[in-house]
């Protein structure tokens, strides 16, 4: 079967959706051909083809969404012999679905190509169809229009996948006439074939890996670490990633204010994040909201003792006091208490480390399970 993976962000961009689709393309290649639809340029796609089994590329500019570009995309996929198109939404209203007649999904379906989608992040019913700075009255006034646009898209989809059970429950409730469209498939990059690092040799390191942004809460983590740093002088905090300059500046000022030079490090974006996880004692996911964090899965799989904010997504991976700790979001004091407890209790870290890997497998959060469930869905559609 020839399958199109459709992204609104470049596949070369190392965000959560991008790396997930790279894993999906690799896993599908054993039985299917993959056509990429994305904003990647020709040079980027040429580099991607050297490392990924991609059949061809259809350029897509998400800033020009509308009836004309949507018809053009449907025609291009038809000409390439695509039988199924999988559209990936960063949020609930991706691919022009907030207004009827804009999204390419109905046009692709009318061209005889089966369509499915994945929503990678579910926040709230009023999120994603207009700017977050808009007043509540404006969001409420526009909501019926956006709801009808989403319903139009759902009518042409065989299924809309959601990466968390929380997100699935929300979407079934908000779009109840099409509630049968929604189903949960956990996404993951961890392989059941990978081995756990040998015990011992871990560094007294508190690690974060991912995009630096206010919503990710790294500033809260840095504030919490500053509270306990004097009690644990042999520990350091490492924040892998790059992103919003506001966060980097904010953490930089905190380092100077608390004289934590050399104890809080920001090495920037790294391609070897999982190697850092294999070295670190503790991993923290301090986000304000998440879909299903890949980095938290990977850290648990790599043997870190994990701490995360008690939010949907995080709390589907961590069961409090069983395989990790959950703390209040946006609360440096709560996070500092959790850090203090983990940093000072080697036995607790070992217990969480032992439980974490088994719990990831038990919930079906592996790349093998993800690929199997996608293939079963695709083949049932076609």
Secondary structure, 3 states (H helix, E strand, C coil): CEEEEECCCCCCCCCHHHHHHHHHHHHHCCCCEEEEEECCCHHHHHHHHHHCCCCEEEECCHHHCCHHHHHHHHHHHHHCCCCEEEEEECCCCCCCCCCCCCCHHHHHHHCCCEEEEEECCCCCCCCCCCCCCCCHHHHHHHHHHHHHHHHHHHHCCCEEEECCHHHHHHHHHHCHHHHHHEEECCCCCCCCCCCCCCCCCCEEEEEEECCECHHHCHHHHHHHHHHHHHHCCCCEEEEECCECHHHHHHHHHHHHHCCCECCEEEEECCCCHHHHHHHEEEEEECCCCCCCCHHHHHHHHCCCEEEEECCCCHHHHCCECCCEEEECCCCHHHHHHHHHHHHCCHHHHHHHHHHHHHHHHHCCCCHHHHHHHHHHHHHHHC
